[in-house]
Amino acid sequence: MTMVTEIESKVMAAKKASIILSSIRTGEKDKALEAIARALDNNRSSILQANEKDLENAEQLKREGKLSQALVDRLKVNDKKIDSMISGIRDVMTLDDPSGKTISSIELSEGLNLCKVTCPIGLIGVVFESRPDVVPQIMSLCLKSGNAVIFKGGSEALYSNKALFDVMIEALRNTGTIPYDAFHLMETREEVMDILRMDQYIDLLIPRGSNDFVRFIQDNTRIPVLGHADGICHVYVDEAADLDKAYNVCFDSKVQYPAVCNAMETMLVDHTVASRFLPEMAQRYMEAGVELRCDDESFSILENIKGLKLKRASEDDWKSEYNDLILSVKLTNSMAEAIDHINSYGSHHTDAIVTEDEQKKAEFISLVDSSSTIINASTRFADGYRYGKGAEVGISTNKIHARGPVGMEGLVIYKYVLIGNGDTVADFENTGKKKYTHRKLDISLENMLNLKTDKKVM
Amino acid sequence: MTMVTEIESKVMAAKKASIILSSIRTGEKDKALEAIARALDNNRSSILQANEKDLENAEQLKREGKLSQALVDRLKVNDKKIDSMISGIRDVMTLDDPSGKTISSIELSEGLNLCKVTCPIGLIGVVFESRPDVVPQIMSLCLKSGNAVIFKGGSEALYSNKALFDVMIEALRNTGTIPYDAFHLMETREEVMDILRMDQYIDLLIPRGSNDFVRFIQDNTRIPVLGHADGICHVYVDEAADLDKAYNVCFDSKVQYPAVCNAMETMLVDHTVASRFLPEMAQRYMEAGVELRCDDESFSILENIKGLKLKRASEDDWKSEYNDLILSVKLTNSMAEAIDHINSYGSHHTDAIVTEDEQKKAEFISLVDSSSTIINASTRFADGYRYGKGAEVGISTNKIHARGPVGMEGLVIYKYVLIGNGDTVADFENTGKKKYTHRKLDISLENMLNLKTDKKVM
């Protein structure tokens, strides 16, 4: 038996509390969310003061060249950001509780009934860089869905994270109903690796940060990771494209906000429309300051346009997420070639086609192996809020559990509940006294249990 | 760039073929299943001959003490086993195709519609010991759901696996519609570790074999593993139990088939009913040859019964999966103590309560963190066939994706399909020209695409 570390004891406490938390009723959870929102509103000055401390340290580190301006920006908390934390929490209050829902029910045999019911996953590990607003956002999503959380933020946001967390925990403590031991904030630097090793207790990891950060997490843990490292998204302009739609979709996918995972990084253009489409498109990109990295064929179409930021693409460009006003461009001989390029070089995140051909729409959707496939619209739409989820846990490129923009539905799993009357398998399979009916029911677990109390079941 | 090995090239070929396979229509897949079933029927002698070779080698290894009789038994293929392979495949034909189903659809804005549609996971790795019947079973489930498969069996079943696989592949080849490159059987011994390393291509692993075998797989791969290692299941006999039900449930859970994961390993008994319940229960177990390993309290109740196989339990017994006619027994002071024991020592597989108390039923269901929680019925019911799934991929104790007995629904994920008309995010979020409506639709992807052709969409 090894010694239990302080971290481990916190994680074990959270795991234990997660069981209680999973049985708290929706109404109590919503009251707790309102209490958290109010507490943030009432404690603005202490939060801003703590953030001031982090910002001073960050400025110092920036002067020493150890921190980028972008990271300092993401660290900053002001009244407007607190407003949006608060409204984010109140948004979560309005969303459906995803746990405790009967997915299906079936009669196995007379008086022997099976229910499949959603329940929280259990204990979520949240590992994040910089942005302190991750704390209230994930806290509210996990609380509403009934999951416990271990937070581990970066040292650069030490004071801000602690101030936010302490205010929220104090509010939970005052509710008297929420097992606040379900939520812990880890503080020292060494604990990231410790958390990644706790696959015995932590059921799911949500990393928030740069691509390299997420990849580091994915590469160093056996805990399932919900998220994505790369976002190498494509738009394919088909020979049957409406070129006006293509200009708009390609422009928006690259320019509307280039620093994010769902921005386009490579534009694929069918060779039959390239000479009509590319010059005008390049003109629009030029006005927005976009640099183009072209394969030989597209380069030769564009090389005489004055003022273009034009380079030749190398093999590396097809694998690059620029997150910037840079776009690689490649001509293809067919949709099949474009799809093959997308499946080979892409990150299975979000890929779009511009075409008017109904058959090609269906084929593209079917054959592109990405979490979002898009017809005649910008890749930038692939996002939890735009997809109508109300709140986003993250975007996943996983092939199991949850894929694409993930809302609270990604924070629940299900369990089977079987209710009998002393039934034995021997009666069915040894003596043959009973027979399986496997009759579909349309009845919730509550009704099946015939509960007269108002106690929450799941 | 490292050299591509032969194994890697097979895996890459399967991954590529998985894309084509994902778009094959249900009717074609069912035809292929029928072709496979017939081919097995028509090639019985070559399969039995190959199995004979494996059995000869196995008998030799058994004589050298390198293989157990149980393993030799599991290796054996006869006409009856081929019959059940064939009927298993025909059962899968009758099941719903789980892929290509529209889960939900929503209008983001006028003319901009989003569909969430199920699709195959992609490439499944199946790593198994002994039982050659795994090959047709998993092959049929994966083919029906549209997934490619890499099989890796043990060397003891080399000839049997190859004979079964070759017969099925030849049948697929003759269909002319199924991309048979989606299915590969690995042959040499070294390849297990190679497969476990291929997380870039393989989306999900299904291990079939002993607990140690499954644990080895889980501990040596970054690929998600669908399955479970331990099956430490409990029955808790509550103070409000109907004892007649308790006798039946506890007897069946242990005795009906003790060698499997959903058999009970520990019986927890409330101290208030112990002296009434245990002597009669022990008598029944004695007649079935069950050895009891008791904590001090239950030991003192039973020690004077003549002929009982009775031992004192140690801490290790609470963590043991006997898979045999052995049962550990523990008294508890409350249901809370029983639940705590189950959540701490159990494997989160299947746990049951015997009680007539409605409130306790609800609490047990809510607080026991297991894939199946059972009220007044045997733990042995936790199984894909008994749960009405028609066919079982495996039983999962994972907390994400699929939990409990898993049917073909565990072999699909979903993708989002967004269909627009040249829509840009800038129109919503920069110029404010458009507004999100987020109106729920009740329309399938096929209808949304307005497809006039009979081509399968997903």
Interface residues (C-beta under 8 A of the other chain):
Chain A: I19 I20 S22 S23 I106 L108 L112 L114 I121 G122 D203 L204 Q218 D219 R222 P224 D242 D244 K245 A246 N248 V249 F251 D252 Q256 Y257 N343 V354 E358 Q359 K361 A362 E363 I365 S366 L367 D369 S370 S371 S372 T373 I374 I375 N376 A377 S378 R380 F381 A382 R386 Y387 G388 N398 K399 I400 H401 A402 R403 G404 P405 I413 Y414 K415 Y416 V417 L418 I419 G420 N421 G422 D423 T424 V425 A426 F428 E429 N430 Y436 H438 L445 L449 N450 L451 K452 T453 K455 K456 V457 M458
Chain B: I19 I20 S22 S23 I106 L108 L112 L114 I121 G122 D203 L204 Q218 D219 R222 P224 D242 D244 K245 A246 N248 V249 F251 D252 Q256 Y257 N343 V354 E358 Q359 K361 A362 E363 I365 S366 L367 D369 S370 S371 S372 T373 I374 I375 N376 A377 S378 R380 F381 A382 R386 Y387 G388 N398 K399 I400 H401 A402 R403 G404 P405 I413 Y414 K415 Y416 V417 L418 I419 G420 N421 G422 D423 T424 V425 A426 F428 E429 N430 Y436 H438 L445 L449 N450 L451 K452 T453 K455 K456 V457 M458
